[in-house]
Amino acid sequence: MELKRVVVTGLGAITPVGNTLAQTWENLKRGHSGAAPITLFDASSFKSQFACEVKDFDPNALIDRKEARKMDRYAQFAMVAAQEAIADSRLDLDSVDKNRIGVVLGVGIGGIASLEEDISKYALTHEELGPRYSPFLIPKMIGDVAAGLISIKYGFHGPNYTTTSACASSTNAIADAFNLIRLGKASVMVTGGSEAAITATGVGGFCAMHALSTRNDDPATASRPFSASRDGFVIGEGSGILILEELEHALQRGARIYCEVAGAGMSADAHHITASHPEGLGAVLVMQEALRDAGLTPADIDYINVHGTSTPVGDISESKAIVQLFGEHAYKLNISSTKSMTGHLLGAAGAVECIACCKAVEEGVVPPTINHEEGDCDPQIDYNLNYTFNTAQQREIRAALSNTFGFGGHNACCIVKKFTP
């Protein structure tokens, strides 16, 4: 069976550095940090009191008010980003075969804000009035609903589900969507991920694990991947959505093509529930698998958008994995962590970072890894690698690789490349 080629024809994003794709991409290129003190709840008693929140978000301006009330914040983000991506793709929804369009999204945590809110209301009311849970609690809380809401809005009858693999969730979703089209099971897929876990429970849980940065005096510089002074990740929120399309379908309608999806890989560390393998074993395997799937060699890759969370262990193991797999070519690559600007969007991270790779390939620009200071060097990290510190760099990018690694040892990787007919 001959596998079909898959291209990217639409992009949408709502992130801590921009409420649209254009805003997000421009701020990534200029090295803008989205970190600031938390406003979504009172975090004054928490060890980490800042996050990368989406700013100035009014769902009622973008979604029907009645429908928005039935959605958790994570689903609102997904809907807004999907609307932008579908509009960007210029699909003619009146003529396209909607039975051949599906939705696969990645969500790591889901509607935690809605769960918190209803539990709080129950605790305040159950003694006097009995249980008073909202009838919308379950559909707002469960992680699969965002994909369902998008299909309902647009009448898409193709494959529809959600992947959950912690921080690898949306890369797994993109890989699944890619394979569904390659195998001929769909012509178009709406894919990516969404997350909104900046809540007392979300932040409190990660604080208890000592996973978050506590640089409360200077949040904008807290996410500093590959620097010796890194002390944990900065939690973020938002959504990234891609429209993947079978090549012939895209060409027949004269679609604008950002890039081609070349391949995807998956692996497991099989090491620890939260920590990555210290030598990057799973990271090497997942990048190898993605290259094999794409029919590419290490020398074909020009840019890696790394997982790069700014955690003490993770950045070391990923750096080691790149050197181990790419050898001498590792020193010719550009590497960057856009999490230095967006924070860590958990289940949505892979989608936003894959979008950054699509735009990097299209424009020939590598977004930077910000917040690195001269001399702030970890002896366990190889600084002969080009981490694209602090300033974006222009270069031709034939192919870009995006890494995501999740708690539980879940690893996922996708590769996009320049489209050639």
ZAMARGU-4260 file (C-alpha; in steps of 0.2 Angstrom, whole numbers, plus 5000, padded with zeros to 4 digits):
<rodrens>
0) 5000/5000/5000 | 5007/5017/4995 | 5006/5029/5009 | 4998/5046/5005 | 5008/5062/5008
5) 5002/5074/5021 | 5004/5093/5021 | 5000/5107/5034 | 4987/5120/5026 | 4981/5129/5042
10) 4987/5135/5059 | 4979/5143/5074 | 4986/5147/5091 | 4981/5156/5107 | 4996/5156/5119
15) 5004/5166/5133 | 5013/5176/5120 | 4999/5180/5108 | 4980/5177/5106 | 4982/5173/5087
20) 4995/5164/5077 | 5002/5180/5070 | 5005/5187/5087 | 5012/5171/5094 | 5024/5169/5080
25) 5030/5187/5081 | 5033/5187/5099 | 5042/5170/5098 | 5054/5177/5085 | 5058/5193/5096
30) 5060/5183/5112 | 5046/5189/5122 | 5042/5181/5139 | 5024/5177/5143 | 5028/5174/5162
35) 5020/5185/5175 | 5012/5184/5192 | 4996/5173/5193 | 4980/5182/5191 | 4968/5167/5189
40) 4968/5163/5208 | 4976/5169/5223 | 4994/5161/5223 | 5001/5172/5237 | 5004/5157/5248
45) 5012/5146/5235 | 5030/5143/5232 | 5028/5147/5214 | 5017/5162/5212 | 5019/5166/5193
50) 5014/5157/5177 | 5012/5160/5158 | 4994/5164/5157 | 4984/5168/5141 | 4981/5187/5143
55) 4965/5197/5139 | 4955/5182/5134 | 4936/5185/5132 | 4928/5169/5126 | 4911/5178/5123
60) 4919/5188/5110 | 4925/5173/5100 | 4912/5159/5105 | 4893/5160/5107 | 4890/5166/5125
65) 4878/5152/5128 | 4890/5139/5122 | 4905/5146/5130 | 4896/5144/5147 | 4896/5125/5144
70) 4915/5124/5141 | 4930/5123/5152 | 4943/5136/5149 | 4954/5122/5140 | 4940/5118/5128
75) 4937/5137/5125 | 4955/5139/5120 | 4954/5124/5108 | 4938/5130/5100 | 4946/5148/5097
80) 4962/5140/5090 | 4952/5128/5079 | 4942/5142/5072 | 4958/5152/5067 | 4966/5136/5059
85) 4950/5132/5049 | 4949/5149/5043 | 4967/5150/5039 | 4966/5134/5029 | 4952/5142/5018
90) 4943/5125/5017 | 4926/5128/5008 | 4915/5120/5021 | 4900/5120/5010 | 4908/5109/4997
95) 4921/5098/5006 | 4916/5080/5011 | 4914/5082/5030 | 4913/5063/5032 | 4932/5063/5027
100) 4937/5076/5040 | 4941/5071/5058 | 4947/5079/5074 | 4961/5072/5085 | 4967/5083/5100
105) 4979/5080/5114 | 4975/5085/5132 | 4985/5081/5147 | 4974/5086/5161 | 4958/5093/5154
110) 4944/5103/5164 | 4953/5104/5181 | 4946/5122/5184 | 4928/5116/5182 | 4931/5101/5193
115) 4939/5113/5206 | 4924/5125/5205 | 4911/5112/5207 | 4919/5104/5222 | 4921/5121/5230
120) 4902/5124/5228 | 4898/5107/5234 | 4908/5110/5250 | 4899/5126/5253 | 4881/5120/5250
125) 4879/5102/5253 | 4875/5103/5272 | 4861/5115/5269 | 4854/5110/5252 | 4861/5093/5247
130) 4873/5090/5233 | 4872/5104/5220 | 4884/5099/5206 | 4882/5107/5189 | 4874/5097/5176
135) 4888/5103/5165 | 4902/5097/5176 | 4906/5080/5168 | 4906/5087/5150 | 4916/5102/5155
140) 4928/5091/5165 | 4932/5077/5153 | 4947/5079/5141 | 4939/5072/5126 | 4925/5085/5124
145) 4935/5098/5115 | 4937/5087/5100 | 4919/5083/5101 | 4914/5101/5102 | 4924/5105/5086
150) 4916/5091/5076 | 4899/5096/5082 | 4902/5115/5077 | 4908/5110/5060 | 4899/5094/5056
155) 4915/5084/5054 | 4910/5065/5054 | 4928/5058/5053 | 4939/5050/5066 | 4936/5060/5083
160) 4945/5056/5099 | 4958/5063/5111 | 4976/5057/5116 | 4982/5059/5134 | 5001/5056/5137
165) 5005/5070/5149 | 5017/5083/5140 | 5018/5072/5124 | 4999/5072/5122 | 4997/5084/5107
170) 5012/5077/5098 | 5004/5060/5099 | 4988/5068/5092 | 4997/5075/5078 | 5006/5058/5074
175) 4989/5050/5075 | 4981/5062/5063 | 4996/5061/5051 | 4994/5042/5051 | 4975/5042/5048
180) 4978/5053/5032 | 4993/5043/5026 | 4982/5027/5028 | 4968/5034/5018 | 4956/5035/5033
185) 4953/5054/5031 | 4957/5068/5019 | 4958/5082/5032 | 4962/5081/5051 | 4960/5095/5064
190) 4973/5091/5076 | 4984/5099/5090 | 4980/5101/5109 | 4974/5112/5122 | 4977/5115/5141
195) 4971/5126/5155 | 4978/5120/5172 | 4984/5136/5180 | 4973/5133/5195 | 4976/5131/5214
200) 4976/5112/5211 | 4987/5112/5196 | 5000/5124/5202 | 4999/5116/5220 | 5002/5099/5213
205) 5017/5104/5203 | 5024/5114/5218 | 5023/5099/5229 | 5033/5089/5217 | 5046/5103/5217
210) 5044/5104/5198 | 5041/5123/5196 | 5053/5137/5196 | 5051/5148/5211 | 5060/5164/5204
215) 5045/5174/5210 | 5056/5190/5210 | 5058/5190/5191 | 5045/5178/5183 | 5050/5184/5165
220) 5067/5176/5167 | 5062/5161/5176 | 5061/5149/5161 | 5079/5147/5157 | 5082/5130/5148
225) 5100/5124/5147 | 5107/5137/5160 | 5115/5132/5176 | 5103/5142/5186 | 5087/5134/5180
230) 5076/5128/5194 | 5061/5121/5186 | 5048/5124/5173 | 5035/5138/5172 | 5017/5132/5169
235) 5008/5139/5154 | 4991/5137/5146 | 4984/5139/5128 | 4980/5129/5112 | 4988/5125/5096
240) 4979/5118/5081 | 4985/5112/5064 | 4975/5107/5049 | 4983/5092/5041 | 4978/5088/5023
245) 4981/5074/5011 | 4992/5082/4997 | 4981/5078/4982 | 4966/5085/4991 | 4976/5101/4995
250) 4982/5103/4978 | 4965/5100/4970 | 4958/5115/4979 | 4973/5126/4977 | 4977/5127/4996
255) 4992/5137/5003 | 5004/5124/5010 | 5015/5129/5025 | 5026/5113/5025 | 5025/5094/5023
260) 5023/5082/5038 | 5037/5070/5035 | 5036/5058/5050 | 5033/5054/5068 | 5040/5043/5081
265) 5035/5037/5099 | 5045/5028/5112 | 5045/5025/5131 | 5059/5028/5144 | 5053/5014/5155
270) 5063/5022/5168 | 5054/5033/5181 | 5036/5040/5183 | 5042/5058/5182 | 5061/5059/5178
275) 5068/5057/5160 | 5081/5043/5157 | 5098/5051/5163 | 5107/5047/5147 | 5092/5051/5136
280) 5088/5033/5130 | 5070/5036/5126 | 5074/5053/5118 | 5087/5044/5106 | 5074/5031/5102
285) 5060/5043/5098 | 5070/5054/5087 | 5077/5038/5078 | 5060/5032/5075 | 5054/5049/5068
290) 5069/5050/5056 | 5066/5032/5050 | 5047/5035/5048 | 5052/5051/5038 | 5065/5042/5027
295) 5077/5055/5033 | 5095/5055/5040 | 5101/5065/5055 | 5110/5076/5042 | 5094/5081/5034
300) 5088/5090/5050 | 5092/5109/5052 | 5082/5113/5068 | 5076/5105/5083 | 5063/5112/5094
305) 5068/5103/5110 | 5057/5098/5125 | 5068/5109/5135 | 5058/5113/5150 | 5071/5121/5161
310) 5072/5107/5174 | 5088/5101/5181 | 5088/5083/5175 | 5078/5085/5159 | 5088/5097/5150
315) 5104/5087/5153 | 5097/5071/5146 | 5090/5079/5130 | 5106/5088/5127 | 5115/5071/5128
320) 5103/5062/5117 | 5105/5075/5103 | 5124/5073/5103 | 5122/5054/5104 | 5111/5053/5089
325) 5117/5067/5078 | 5135/5065/5081 | 5146/5079/5072 | 5130/5085/5063 | 5123/5090/5081
330) 5135/5105/5080 | 5128/5111/5064 | 5110/5111/5070 | 5100/5125/5078 | 5092/5120/5094
335) 5079/5131/5104 | 5066/5129/5117 | 5051/5140/5114 | 5046/5135/5132 | 5058/5149/5138
340) 5044/5161/5132 | 5028/5152/5132 | 5031/5142/5148 | 5026/5123/5148 | 5009/5121/5141
345) 5008/5103/5146 | 4997/5093/5135 | 4996/5108/5122 | 5015/5110/5122 | 5019/5099/5107
350) 5006/5107/5096 | 5012/5125/5099 | 5030/5119/5097 | 5026/5110/5081 | 5017/5126/5074
355) 5034/5135/5078 | 5043/5122/5068 | 5030/5124/5053 | 5033/5143/5054 | 5052/5141/5055
360) 5053/5130/5040 | 5041/5142/5030 | 5051/5158/5035 | 5068/5152/5038 | 5069/5159/5055
365) 5074/5149/5071 | 5065/5157/5087 | 5077/5159/5102 | 5080/5151/5119 | 5079/5166/5130
370) 5085/5170/5147 | 5103/5163/5145 | 5116/5174/5154 | 5135/5173/5149 | 5144/5161/5161
375) 5128/5153/5167 | 5134/5136/5161 | 5130/5119/5167 | 5146/5107/5166 | 5135/5093/5161
380) 5128/5102/5146 | 5138/5104/5129 | 5138/5122/5125 | 5146/5119/5108 | 5129/5115/5103
385) 5120/5130/5096 | 5105/5133/5108 | 5100/5149/5098 | 5102/5159/5114 | 5093/5175/5116
390) 5091/5180/5098 | 5082/5173/5083 | 5093/5167/5069 | 5090/5166/5050 | 5094/5150/5041
395) 5087/5139/5028 | 5078/5125/5037 | 5075/5110/5026 | 5067/5100/5040 | 5063/5103/5058
400) 5061/5091/5072 | 5050/5094/5088 | 5052/5084/5104 | 5040/5081/5118 | 5043/5070/5133
405) 5029/5067/5146 | 5028/5061/5164 | 5027/5042/5164 | 5041/5041/5151 | 5030/5045/5136
410) 5040/5052/5121 | 5034/5058/5105 | 5042/5067/5090 | 5036/5074/5074 | 5046/5080/5059
415) 5040/5093/5046 | 5050/5098/5031 | 5049/5110/5016 | 5036/5106/5004 | 5042/5101/4986
420) 5029/5095/4973
</rodrens>
